[in-house]
Amino acid sequence: MCGRFTSLTSPEAVAEVFGAEPPSPTLFDDFHPNYNVPPTSRIMAVALDSKGTRRLGRFQWGLVPSWAKDASGAARLINARSETVLEKPSFRSSVPTKRCIIPMDGFYEWRTVGVDPKGPKRPVYVTRRDGRPLAVAGLWASWRDPSAGDGVPVLHSCCVITTAANATMSPVHDRMPVILEESDWSDWLSVGPNGTPTDRLVELMVPADDSILRPRDVGTAVNSVRNNDPSLVEST
C-alpha cells in the first residue's frame, strides 16, 4: 500500500518534468516542501484537460466517487488495487476517462516482513535511484455535495494504484505503488473513446523493475503527521 509520501519538488519544476502546462501562479501559492504528506491532503497530480493538454492540478488524496452521498469515505479510498480496480464500483468508472499521474519525491512504507507482528513496524523511505520524481499511476474523480446548493465547488479527488511488491520492495512489504516510466506516461494519460485500450492499461499496472527503487530505513518520527521536516528522510 502507500499511506504517506513526500512532495518536495516545486509545482513549476513538476510541470516541466511531466510536460504539463505551467500551473497558474495562484493554484499552488501556498506550496512548501512537505516531508510527511498524509491521506486527505491536497496534492499535485497530472491529468489531461478536455483538449488533451497535460495539466498539473490539485486533488484531495482519497477518492470520492461521483455517486457518493458524502465525502466521509475518502480516507478509506487512498489506494486502489490493480488486480480489482476494473471491478470495484468505487474505481471502475474512473479507469476509462479519469487517469492521472501523482508525482512523489519518495514514499514511506512500514516494514512488515521479518518484523515481530506484536512489535512496532519500522518505517522505510523509498526513492528512485536516479533521483527523479516518482510517477505514480492514479485515478481521479469529481464530486459535488448533493445536499448543498449549486454554488458549492466541485471536489476533485484522487487515489494511488498499487500492485504486488517487486524483489526490491518484497523484503519490506507485499504491496507497492504502480510506478510508470516516462515512455508509458502518454499511454496512461490517454483517455476517452480513442484512448489507451484496457489491455494496455493492465500491462502498465505491474511492479516496477527491480533496479529502479532505493529503500532506506528512517526514524519513527514520520509515524506522526505532526512531524514534517528534512530529518524524516534521513537514514538511520
Buried (B, 14 or more C-beta within 10 A) or exposed (E): BBBBBBBBBBBBEBBEBBEBEEBEEEBBEEBEEBBBBBBEBBBBBBBBEEEEEBBBBBBBBBBBBEEBEEBEBBEEBBBBBBEEBBEBEBBBBBBBEBBBBBBBBBBBBBBEEEEEEEEEBBBBBBBBEEEBBBBBBBBBBBBEBEEEEEEEEEBBBBBBBBBBBBEBBBEBBEBBBBBBEEEBBEBBBBBEEEBBEEEEBEEBBEBBEEEBBBBEEBBBBBBEEEBBEEEBBEEE
